[in-house]
Amino acid sequence: MLMPTTPPAGTAPAGSILCALQARPHQVVRRDTFDPTDATCWLTRGRSIEHASELARIWRAFPDLPATAPLEDRMARGRERIGAMKPLNDAISAATEAERQARNFALMERHLADGTIADSELAVLQGRDEHGYDWDIAVAYASGWTAAHAGWEHRFFADGSARQAAKRDAYDLGFADGGGDQADLFDAARRSNLAALRRDNQPSATQPTPIARPAPSSWPKPSDHARPTRWSRRLLIVSDATIEEVTPGLMRVTGLHLTEEVRARAGTEAMTIVTIDRHAGFVAGNCPAETSTPIAASRADEIIASSQHGETLRTLLAGIEIDDVLIAVQGDYLRIVDAFAGALPLCANMERTQNSLLQQRAHLRCWLDRGYSGQTNVGAGHIRWGKAIKGLTGKLGEFTARHVGPAPRRGHLIRIEAEGGQLAHGYATSSGEPIAPEVIVSNKTNIRREMAAALRAFGGATRLMDACT
């Protein structure tokens, strides 16, 4: 608890300190000690001069009692100080709220002045000017007006606030002012037809024709939710810019040439690869030259402005059945793909690499792990992973892959269990080759990938060789 202090001899009075701070407010230095009876202490914590002076006066009038005073007296002193501060706190809250509303309304007025204001923002100003609403109630009024004007149903969002009743009344009034009639059974259909015919809702000639499909930039990242797909039905879109990992010892991921990891997978030669070249646009396969400098935004705009590149992409993909697409480009290259998204095939799996370079590398690996030649049976479906802190486990159908721990000699041991927790003995591939229920992985970073591959293999296996039958 702080004791009231008396200014030492030779120090300036509080009034002179406030005058000096008014003259040089930028030189206020925050002190390490907290003395609430000193106005300078509150000034250095963002309070205005008037509020700082009043706070210091209240603390001087109701200082903390010494620690030796009875507890009841100290608590009573605190209640007295809180009661004295209530008018000041209410005034501070009111001033902050008034500043917020003035700032928000000022933004709407600036949009009105420069001609960029939207219809919903005009409704906010209409609620203020015609009905005298403050900001929160005017926003509720604008929500009702926008719903009626756009042809939507009457649907007020109950936020549970203390002003919910006033907001509902404002929403109903805005809905009526926007042309809505809650008593009419066909009101929503009538207004939706009017909204569709309204000229300001029609796309202008300069706006591109909307594409009835999600843009590649909004596609999700690859995961093991999707079923494995044949390499001949997979499409990979890369760029001519080199993307390198800066962490030592990690694989180099390039958009121009497939990495050693991609080439190591059997069957990738059947996959369709399209490269975005800064000079030629979309080209089939690997680009003849790579660069470490990404494409310039101006060059990307030139490619987007030419419809010829969209026709080129359609020609490259003509006659090819695609079930799985991965967009492995970023930045301006991704803008190019978005612009010609209409030329991409619609399929079940549409994903893209994203976020940091390390995550892009992991996404590429996850997508590549889902490819297979089609000559063997694999188990489809989502692998349900358990927490690695308790020992990583993965489940697919009746099978469970479990990381047991270190192998007897070296590496890490993975076991595949069937229902009941027994080792999955007696399973074989479609060609009759037995599948071992125990797998040893030399590198710990490959445990999840090897567990997924084992689960896929057992998911597509047969039990004709089960010795228990």
Beta strands, then each sheet from edge to edge (+ up, - down):
strand 1: 229-230
strand 2: 234-239
strand 3: 272-277
strand 4: 281-284
strand 5: 324-327
strand 6: 349-352
strand 7: 371-372
strand 8: 384-385
strand 9: 393-396
strand 10: 399-406
strand 11: 412-417
strand 12: 438-441
sheet 1: 1+ 7+
sheet 2: 4+ 3- 2- 5- 6-
sheet 3: 8+ 9- 10+ 11- 12+
end
